[in-house]
Amino acid sequence: MVILVVEDEALIGMALCMILRVAGHRVCGPARSVEDALERAADEPPDLALVEVRLEGDAEGLGLARVLRDRHGTACVYLTSSAEVAGRARDAAIGVIEKPYSLDAVQRTVEFVAANRRGCSSMAAPRGLQLFH
C-alpha cells in the first residue's frame, strides 16, 4: 500500500515513515505542508494518508484530506491532539488517532485500512482509532 505521511514535526514524521517502511509499505513523506503533500500525491497517488490536522503556519490538514479524497480517492486518517477539530471534517476521513499515540496504534490502523480496502470489513477497528463512519 502507498502511504502519504503529512506531519510537520520532523522527528514524528520520520518515525512514522520508518515503521511503515519496515512493515513493507511504500511511503511518501514525510510531507511538512499542504503544498508538499499535494506534490507528492501527484507523483504517486496514495492509498492512505496519515494527516496531521494542524500543520505549521495556518495550514490545516482538514482541507488537504478532502482534496486527496476528491483527486485520488485516498483514504485519510487524521492525527491530532484535538479530535473535536478533526470531527469538523469527518466526511473526508475514516477516523482520527489522538496524540499522544503509539507507533503500534498507527501500524494497526494501517493494517485495518488495508484489510478494509481488500474487502475484509469484518476486522474490528484497532484500539486508538476513533472511527467516523
N, CA, C and O atoms as a DFTB+ gen file, in Angstrom:
532 C
 N C O
     1  1       0.847      -1.175       0.000
     2  2       0.000       0.000       0.000
     3  2       0.894       1.240       0.000
     4  3       1.931       1.267       0.663
     5  1       0.484       2.264      -0.748
     6  2       1.212       3.534      -0.784
     7  2       0.601       4.444       0.277
     8  3      -0.604       4.697       0.284
     9  1       1.465       4.932       1.176
    10  2       1.002       5.753       2.293
    11  2       1.710       7.100       2.265
    12  3       2.937       7.168       2.187
    13  1       0.932       8.162       2.330
    14  2       1.448       9.523       2.431
    15  2       1.385       9.941       3.889
    16  3       0.322       9.898       4.508
    17  1       2.524      10.347       4.438
    18  2       2.586      10.833       5.813
    19  2       2.699      12.353       5.757
    20  3       3.635      12.890       5.164
    21  1       1.744      13.044       6.375
    22  2       1.733      14.505       6.412
    23  2       1.861      14.921       7.876
    24  3       0.898      14.873       8.641
    25  1       3.060      15.323       8.241
    26  2       3.382      15.647       9.635
    27  2       4.462      16.716       9.634
    28  3       5.528      16.525       9.049
    29  1       4.189      17.843      10.290
    30  2       5.153      18.946      10.284
    31  2       6.211      18.842      11.378
    32  3       7.186      19.593      11.354
    33  1       6.044      17.936      12.328
    34  2       7.088      17.706      13.316
    35  2       8.029      16.649      12.754
    36  3       7.656      15.485      12.610
    37  1       9.263      17.068      12.437
    38  2      10.205      16.237      11.692
    39  2      10.436      14.866      12.321
    40  3      10.371      13.856      11.620
    41  1      10.699      14.806      13.603
    42  2      11.006      13.519      14.241
    43  2       9.816      12.567      14.208
    44  3       9.978      11.370      13.968
    45  1       8.633      13.096      14.448
    46  2       7.435      12.257      14.394
    47  2       7.221      11.753      12.975
    48  3       6.934      10.574      12.767
    49  1       7.358      12.637      12.007
    50  2       7.189      12.242      10.611
    51  2       8.174      11.169      10.189
    52  3       7.796      10.204       9.526
    53  1       9.439      11.332      10.570
    54  2      10.456      10.336      10.211
    55  2      10.179       8.994      10.887
    56  3      10.350       7.943      10.270
    57  1       9.753       9.024      12.150
    58  2       9.443       7.785      12.862
    59  2       8.269       7.056      12.207
    60  3       8.309       5.838      12.033
    61  1       7.230       7.800      11.847
    62  2       6.084       7.184      11.171
    63  2       6.511       6.537       9.861
    64  3       6.140       5.399       9.573
    65  1       7.284       7.260       9.075
    66  2       7.741       6.726       7.789
    67  2       8.581       5.466       7.979
    68  3       8.436       4.498       7.233
    69  1       9.443       5.484       8.964
    70  2      10.323       4.344       9.197
    71  2       9.532       3.089       9.560
    72  3       9.773       2.025       8.990
    73  1       8.591       3.196      10.500
    74  2       7.864       1.987      10.896
    75  2       6.983       1.462       9.762
    76  3       6.774       0.255       9.640
    77  1       6.474       2.364       8.944
    78  2       5.635       1.927       7.825
    79  2       6.468       1.260       6.741
    80  3       6.027       0.282       6.137
    81  1       7.664       1.775       6.487
    82  2       8.565       1.132       5.515
    83  2       8.984      -0.249       5.993
    84  3       9.000      -1.204       5.217
    85  1       9.324      -0.349       7.274
    86  2       9.717      -1.644       7.842
    87  2       8.568      -2.646       7.716
    88  3       8.802      -3.840       7.532
    89  1       7.338      -2.165       7.815
    90  2       6.164      -3.033       7.689
    91  2       5.876      -3.404       6.231
    92  3       4.951      -4.170       5.959
    93  1       6.666      -2.864       5.290
    94  2       6.532      -3.256       3.895
    95  2       5.723      -2.330       3.009
    96  3       5.397      -2.692       1.878
    97  1       5.392      -1.145       3.495
    98  2       4.609      -0.209       2.695
    99  2       5.516       0.738       1.917
   100  3       6.644       1.010       2.328
   101  1       5.015       1.235       0.794
   102  2       5.702       2.320       0.086
   103  2       5.228       3.609       0.737
   104  3       4.027       3.853       0.855
   105  1       6.168       4.421       1.153
   106  2       5.828       5.614       1.925
   107  2       6.294       6.866       1.204
   108  3       7.435       6.950       0.749
   109  1       5.396       7.835       1.107
   110  2       5.709       9.165       0.579
   111  2       5.777      10.094       1.787
   112  3       4.829      10.183       2.567
   113  1       6.875      10.765       1.929
   114  2       6.948      11.710       3.035
   115  2       8.127      11.433       3.929
   116  3       8.983      10.590       3.662
   117  1       8.122      12.181       4.993
   118  2       7.016      12.990       5.487
   119  2       6.884      14.320       4.751
   120  3       7.873      15.011       4.506
   121  1       5.659      14.662       4.407
   122  2       5.343      15.977       3.852
   123  2       5.082      16.898       5.030
   124  3       4.369      16.534       5.966
   125  1       5.660      18.094       4.984
   126  2       5.524      19.019       6.118
   127  2       4.517      20.126       5.865
   128  3       4.238      20.923       6.761
   129  1       3.960      20.188       4.643
   130  2       3.000      21.237       4.313
   131  2       1.958      20.682       3.346
   132  3       2.130      19.607       2.772
   133  1       0.883      21.432       3.181
   134  2      -0.161      21.046       2.235
   135  2       0.416      20.980       0.830
   136  3       0.149      20.031       0.093
   137  1       1.202      21.974       0.457
   138  2       1.780      22.020      -0.884
   139  2       2.677      20.815      -1.145
   140  3       2.590      20.188      -2.201
   141  1       3.538      20.492      -0.180
   142  2       4.423      19.340      -0.300
   143  2       3.612      18.056      -0.437
   144  3       3.939      17.200      -1.259
   145  1       2.571      17.919       0.352
   146  2       1.722      16.727       0.303
   147  2       1.046      16.579      -1.059
   148  3       0.984      15.479      -1.608
   149  1       0.544      17.679      -1.600
   150  2      -0.129      17.618      -2.901
   151  2       0.841      17.275      -4.027
   152  3       0.483      16.550      -4.956
   153  1       2.068      17.791      -3.951
   154  2       3.086      17.444      -4.946
   155  2       3.423      15.961      -4.884
   156  3       3.505      15.297      -5.917
   157  1       3.616      15.444      -3.684
   158  2       3.943      14.029      -3.527
   159  2       2.798      13.141      -4.011
   160  3       3.035      12.112      -4.643
   161  1       1.561      13.534      -3.718
   162  2       0.396      12.762      -4.145
   163  2       0.237      12.780      -5.659
   164  3      -0.217      11.800      -6.250
   165  1       0.609      13.890      -6.287
   166  2       0.528      13.970      -7.751
   167  2       1.530      13.018      -8.396
   168  3       1.254      12.428      -9.441
   169  1       2.698      12.873      -7.764
   170  2       3.728      11.970      -8.287
   171  2       3.338      10.507      -8.128
   172  3       3.566       9.699      -9.028
   173  1       2.760      10.171      -7.000
   174  2       2.339       8.794      -6.719
   175  2       1.102       8.846      -5.826
   176  3       1.220       9.012      -4.612
   177  1      -0.084       8.706      -6.421
   178  2      -1.314       8.802      -5.628
   179  2      -1.337       7.778      -4.492
   180  3      -1.174       6.581      -4.728
   181  1      -1.540       8.250      -3.265
   182  2      -1.525       7.343      -2.117
   183  2      -2.850       6.615      -1.922
   184  3      -3.919       7.132      -2.248
   185  1      -2.751       5.409      -1.386
   186  2      -3.942       4.662      -0.986
   187  2      -4.468       5.195       0.337
   188  3      -5.674       5.223       0.580
   189  1      -3.533       5.618       1.190
   190  2      -3.869       6.112       2.519
   191  2      -2.989       7.310       2.834
   192  3      -1.810       7.337       2.483
   193  1      -3.574       8.302       3.502
   194  2      -2.798       9.439       4.003
   195  2      -3.038       9.560       5.499
   196  3      -4.176       9.549       5.968
   197  1      -1.939       9.675       6.236
   198  2      -1.991       9.969       7.667
   199  2      -1.730      11.460       7.771
   200  3      -0.622      11.917       7.491
   201  1      -2.736      12.221       8.167
   202  2      -2.694      13.674       8.044
   203  2      -2.791      14.357       9.406
   204  3      -3.782      14.207      10.121
   205  1      -1.752      15.106       9.750
   206  2      -1.798      15.972      10.934
   207  2      -2.822      17.067      10.660
   208  3      -2.807      17.681       9.593
   209  1      -3.699      17.310      11.605
   210  2      -4.761      18.295      11.416
   211  2      -4.208      19.713      11.381
   212  3      -4.587      20.507      10.520
   213  1      -3.316      20.035      12.311
   214  2      -2.766      21.393      12.381
   215  2      -1.318      21.372      11.919
   216  3      -0.429      20.892      12.623
   217  1      -1.101      21.896      10.733
   218  2       0.243      21.952      10.172
   219  2       0.868      23.302      10.466
   220  3       0.179      24.228      10.893
   221  1       2.172      23.419      10.239
   222  2       2.854      24.667      10.566
   223  2       2.239      25.843       9.826
   224  3       1.702      25.701       8.727
   225  1       2.329      26.989      10.447
   226  2       1.668      28.178       9.909
   227  2       0.178      28.076      10.166
   228  3      -0.241      27.565      11.205
   229  1      -0.610      28.548       9.247
   230  2      -2.063      28.489       9.390
   231  2      -2.677      27.347       8.602
   232  3      -3.900      27.254       8.489
   233  1      -1.836      26.475       8.056
   234  2      -2.343      25.383       7.219
   235  2      -3.107      24.371       8.062
   236  3      -2.780      24.134       9.224
   237  1      -4.109      23.792       7.466
   238  2      -4.938      22.814       8.150
   239  2      -5.068      21.574       7.280
   240  3      -5.331      21.665       6.081
   241  1      -4.883      20.425       7.893
   242  2      -4.949      19.172       7.164
   243  2      -6.347      18.742       6.775
   244  3      -6.507      17.828       5.966
   245  1      -7.369      19.387       7.337
   246  2      -8.746      19.003       7.030
   247  2      -9.067      19.212       5.553
   248  3      -9.628      18.331       4.903
   249  1      -8.711      20.372       5.033
   250  2      -8.942      20.648       3.612
   251  2      -8.092      19.749       2.728
   252  3      -8.535      19.311       1.666
   253  1      -6.881      19.478       3.168
   254  2      -5.995      18.581       2.416
   255  2      -6.629      17.209       2.273
   256  3      -6.578      16.621       1.193
   257  1      -7.217      16.693       3.324
   258  2      -7.855      15.377       3.265
   259  2      -8.960      15.354       2.215
   260  3      -9.112      14.372       1.488
   261  1      -9.720      16.423       2.138
   262  2     -10.791      16.489       1.122
   263  2     -10.223      16.486      -0.291
   264  3     -10.749      15.814      -1.178
   265  1      -9.145      17.242      -0.495
   266  2      -8.519      17.286      -1.826
   267  2      -7.967      15.915      -2.194
   268  3      -8.166      15.450      -3.317
   269  1      -7.278      15.265      -1.266
   270  2      -6.720      13.933      -1.545
   271  2      -7.833      12.937      -1.864
   272  3      -7.692      12.119      -2.773
   273  1      -8.924      13.002      -1.129
   274  2     -10.065      12.120      -1.394
   275  2     -10.637      12.374      -2.780
   276  3     -10.877      11.436      -3.541
   277  1     -10.858      13.652      -3.109
   278  2     -11.506      14.001      -4.369
   279  2     -10.616      13.761      -5.584
   280  3     -11.096      13.285      -6.613
   281  1      -9.335      14.081      -5.482
   282  2      -8.421      13.923      -6.626
   283  2      -7.944      12.495      -6.837
   284  3      -7.807      12.042      -7.973
   285  1      -7.692      11.787      -5.739
   286  2      -7.009      10.499      -5.850
   287  2      -7.767       9.327      -5.234
   288  3      -7.321       8.184      -5.344
   289  1      -8.902       9.586      -4.590
   290  2      -9.627       8.513      -3.909
   291  2      -8.889       8.000      -2.689
   292  3      -9.072       6.853      -2.281
   293  1      -8.055       8.847      -2.108
   294  2      -7.225       8.474      -0.965
   295  2      -8.045       8.392       0.318
   296  3      -8.816       9.298       0.632
   297  1      -7.872       7.308       1.049
   298  2      -8.450       7.200       2.384
   299  2      -7.549       7.981       3.327
   300  3      -6.326       7.937       3.196
   301  1      -8.142       8.694       4.274
   302  2      -7.349       9.502       5.214
   303  2      -7.690       9.153       6.647
   304  3      -8.821       8.798       6.978
   305  1      -6.664       9.265       7.492
   306  2      -6.818       9.174       8.940
   307  2      -6.135      10.399       9.512
   308  3      -4.983      10.687       9.187
   309  1      -6.849      11.120      10.366
   310  2      -6.275      12.310      10.996
   311  2      -5.429      11.923      12.199
   312  3      -5.746      10.980      12.925
   313  1      -4.347      12.669      12.397
   314  2      -3.510      12.568      13.582
   315  2      -3.582      13.926      14.262
   316  3      -3.257      14.939      13.643
   317  1      -4.003      13.968      15.530
   318  2      -4.178      15.261      16.173
   319  2      -4.307      15.134      17.687
   320  3      -4.600      14.065      18.222
   321  1      -4.082      16.236      18.345
   322  2      -4.328      16.284      19.786
   323  2      -5.716      16.850      20.079
   324  3      -6.117      16.935      21.240
   325  1      -6.446      17.232      19.044
   326  2      -7.796      17.773      19.239
   327  2      -8.780      17.091      18.289
   328  3      -9.014      17.546      17.169
   329  1      -9.344      15.992      18.770
   330  2     -10.273      15.205      17.950
   331  2     -11.518      15.997      17.573
   332  3     -12.122      15.747      16.531
   333  1     -11.907      16.962      18.426
   334  2     -13.104      17.747      18.099
   335  2     -12.890      18.585      16.840
   336  3     -13.834      18.797      16.079
   337  1     -11.682      19.058      16.610
   338  2     -11.378      19.804      15.385
   339  2     -11.471      18.856      14.189
   340  3     -12.056      19.202      13.163
   341  1     -10.902      17.678      14.322
   342  2     -10.943      16.690      13.238
   343  2     -12.383      16.309      12.903
   344  3     -12.707      16.042      11.746
   345  1     -13.229      16.286      13.902
   346  2     -14.621      15.924      13.681
   347  2     -15.366      16.854      12.747
   348  3     -16.398      16.479      12.189
   349  1     -14.850      18.076      12.569
   350  2     -15.491      19.028      11.642
   351  2     -15.355      18.591      10.198
   352  3     -16.097      19.059       9.335
   353  1     -14.412      17.695       9.924
   354  2     -14.210      17.214       8.551
   355  2     -14.298      15.693       8.516
   356  3     -13.508      15.028       7.846
   357  1     -15.250      15.166       9.232
   358  2     -15.406      13.715       9.301
   359  2     -15.805      13.112       7.966
   360  3     -15.648      11.907       7.767
   361  1     -16.317      13.917       7.052
   362  2     -16.677      13.431       5.723
   363  2     -15.452      13.045       4.899
   364  3     -15.570      12.275       3.947
   365  1     -14.279      13.568       5.250
   366  2     -13.083      13.375       4.434
   367  2     -12.129      12.323       4.986
   368  3     -11.080      12.080       4.390
   369  1     -12.465      11.695       6.107
   370  2     -11.538      10.746       6.717
   371  2     -12.282       9.555       7.310
   372  3     -13.479       9.613       7.592
   373  1     -11.537       8.492       7.485
   374  2     -12.069       7.288       8.120
   375  2     -12.245       7.516       9.609
   376  3     -13.220       7.073      10.216
   377  1     -11.269       8.222      10.187
   378  2     -11.308       8.460      11.618
   379  2     -10.111       9.261      12.068
   380  3      -9.429       9.901      11.267
   381  1      -9.864       9.216      13.379
   382  2      -8.804      10.023      13.969
   383  2      -8.049       9.204      15.015
   384  3      -8.627       8.385      15.728
   385  1      -6.750       9.448      15.082
   386  2      -5.914       8.913      16.150
   387  2      -5.441      10.121      16.945
   388  3      -4.801      11.025      16.407
   389  1      -5.767      10.122      18.240
   390  2      -5.401      11.271      19.075
   391  2      -3.974      11.157      19.593
   392  3      -3.504      10.081      19.962
   393  1      -3.300      12.307      19.608
   394  2      -1.965      12.402      20.193
   395  2      -2.099      12.579      21.688
   396  3      -3.053      13.214      22.137
   397  1      -1.203      12.055      22.462
   398  2      -0.066      11.237      22.051
   399  2      -0.531       9.823      21.698
   400  3      -1.426       9.283      22.349
   401  1       0.057       9.240      20.696
   402  2      -0.306       7.898      20.266
   403  2       0.958       7.057      20.166
   404  3       2.071       7.579      20.101
   405  1       0.761       5.761      20.157
   406  2       1.893       4.860      19.996
   407  2       2.056       4.553      18.502
   408  3       1.090       4.574      17.740
   409  1       3.272       4.276      18.114
   410  2       3.519       3.899      16.718
   411  2       2.815       2.588      16.397
   412  3       2.428       2.351      15.253
   413  1       2.651       1.738      17.404
   414  2       1.933       0.485      17.220
   415  2       0.472       0.750      16.851
   416  3      -0.094       0.050      16.011
   417  1      -0.132       1.746      17.471
   418  2      -1.527       2.092      17.147
   419  2      -1.651       2.544      15.700
   420  3      -2.625       2.218      15.022
   421  1      -0.662       3.293      15.232
   422  2      -0.677       3.736      13.835
   423  2      -0.529       2.529      12.910
   424  3      -1.253       2.410      11.922
   425  1       0.394       1.648      13.226
   426  2       0.615       0.479      12.386
   427  2      -0.630      -0.410      12.336
   428  3      -0.979      -0.921      11.272
   429  1      -1.297      -0.599      13.464
   430  2      -2.529      -1.404      13.482
   431  2      -3.646      -0.715      12.694
   432  3      -4.470      -1.384      12.070
   433  1      -3.672       0.611      12.723
   434  2      -4.660       1.350      11.939
   435  2      -4.410       1.162      10.449
   436  3      -5.355       0.979       9.681
   437  1      -3.161       1.205      10.038
   438  2      -2.812       0.984       8.632
   439  2      -3.241      -0.426       8.205
   440  3      -3.785      -0.601       7.115
   441  1      -3.005      -1.412       9.042
   442  2      -3.430      -2.787       8.735
   443  2      -4.950      -2.866       8.606
   444  3      -5.469      -3.560       7.731
   445  1      -5.659      -2.154       9.480
   446  2      -7.120      -2.116       9.435
   447  2      -7.605      -1.511       8.117
   448  3      -8.498      -2.060       7.471
   449  1      -7.016      -0.382       7.721
   450  2      -7.406       0.275       6.468
   451  2      -7.089      -0.630       5.280
   452  3      -7.905      -0.758       4.368
   453  1      -5.921      -1.255       5.281
   454  2      -5.543      -2.156       4.191
   455  2      -6.528      -3.318       4.074
   456  3      -6.928      -3.682       2.969
   457  1      -6.915      -3.894       5.194
   458  2      -7.867      -5.002       5.190
   459  2      -9.214      -4.554       4.631
   460  3      -9.838      -5.275       3.853
   461  1      -9.656      -3.376       5.026
   462  2     -10.930      -2.855       4.516
   463  2     -10.878      -2.582       3.026
   464  3     -11.859      -2.807       2.317
   465  1      -9.736      -2.095       2.542
   466  2      -9.590      -1.839       1.105
   467  2      -9.618      -3.150       0.312
   468  3     -10.014      -3.164      -0.853
   469  1      -9.196      -4.253       0.950
   470  2      -9.241      -5.573       0.312
   471  2     -10.613      -6.225       0.450
   472  3     -10.834      -7.317      -0.074
   473  1     -11.537      -5.565       1.151
   474  2     -12.884      -6.097       1.315
   475  2     -13.097      -6.898       2.577
   476  3     -14.154      -7.507       2.743
   477  1     -12.128      -6.918       3.474
   478  2     -12.261      -7.635       4.749
   479  2     -12.821      -6.682       5.801
   480  3     -12.095      -6.216       6.679
   481  1     -14.095      -6.403       5.706
   482  2     -14.703      -5.412       6.604
   483  2     -15.058      -5.979       7.968
   484  3     -15.577      -5.250       8.813
   485  1     -14.793      -7.257       8.209
   486  2     -15.130      -7.860       9.497
   487  2     -14.079      -7.574      10.575
   488  3     -14.312      -7.838      11.754
   489  1     -12.935      -7.042      10.177
   490  2     -11.874      -6.754      11.140
   491  2     -12.304      -5.595      12.040
   492  3     -12.788      -4.570      11.557
   493  1     -12.124      -5.765      13.343
   494  2     -12.504      -4.729      14.303
   495  2     -11.528      -3.566      14.246
   496  3     -10.336      -3.756      14.003
   497  1     -12.036      -2.366      14.469
   498  2     -11.179      -1.176      14.498
   499  2     -10.163      -1.321      15.623
   500  3     -10.513      -1.744      16.725
   501  1      -8.914      -0.973      15.355
   502  2      -7.887      -1.114      16.395
   503  2      -8.058      -0.089      17.502
   504  3      -8.653       0.972      17.313
   505  1      -7.529      -0.431      18.644
   506  2      -7.532       0.469      19.783
   507  2      -6.739       1.724      19.413
   508  3      -5.639       1.636      18.868
   509  1      -7.302       2.874      19.712
   510  2      -6.648       4.141      19.392
   511  2      -7.239       4.843      18.187
   512  3      -7.064       6.051      18.027
   513  1      -7.942       4.100      17.329
   514  2      -8.575       4.701      16.160
   515  2     -10.040       4.962      16.479
   516  3     -10.799       4.040      16.779
   517  1     -10.425       6.232      16.410
   518  2     -11.833       6.608      16.577
   519  2     -12.440       6.730      15.177
   520  3     -12.115       7.648      14.425
   521  1     -13.307       5.808      14.849
   522  2     -13.934       5.797      13.526
   523  2     -15.006       6.880      13.418
   524  3     -15.716       7.166      14.381
   525  1     -15.111       7.479      12.221
   526  2     -16.148       8.468      11.956
   527  2     -17.397       7.812      11.352
   528  3     -18.503       8.327      11.512
   529  1     -17.226       6.702      10.673
   530  2     -18.345       6.101       9.941
   531  2     -18.730       4.781      10.553
   532  3     -19.654       4.124      10.073
